[in-house]
Amino acid sequence: MKTRADFHALVGKVLREQVPFNRVLGLEVESADPPKVRFEMRPELIGNPLRGVLHGGVISAALDVVAGYAIMLALAADPKPGEKIKFPDIGTIDLRVDYLRPGRGKHFVASGRVVRLGNRIAVTHMELENDSGELIATGAAAYVVG
């Protein structure tokens, strides 16, 4: 890795291309600082066909992914030239989602931040907004890291 930006691009590529479920959701990295992922509304993501709103599981999954992304970036040391990148093993141990509004919009952006990073446990807060900037859901989660 030449720069931190190169590392951020690599983490984004892994998030987008190496995790099949993220491809199903259509997640793309919007920003590394602060950590944000974006996805477009599509018919396959609708939970209630009568209301045409985003499925709650998609909301939960997007918040979980952006939290993991935030932790990955927080754990990463500045890469050194020629150094092999090792991605941390991260597992969700607790995830809470507060659904605030129906998931209506053309696209959605999930943002996350690490509020505590310990030796084995990380705690995050996340938000999901639609293309109008309306807050759709918030989340809090704990992860085991190793």
ABEGO torsion letter per residue (X at the ends): XABAAAAAAAAAAAAAAABAAAAAAGBBBABAOBBBBBBBBBAAABABAAAGBBBAAAAAAAAAAAAAAAAAAAABBBBBBGBBBBBBBBBBABBBBBBABBBBEABBBBBBBBABBBAABBBBBBBBBBAAGBBABBBBBBBBBX
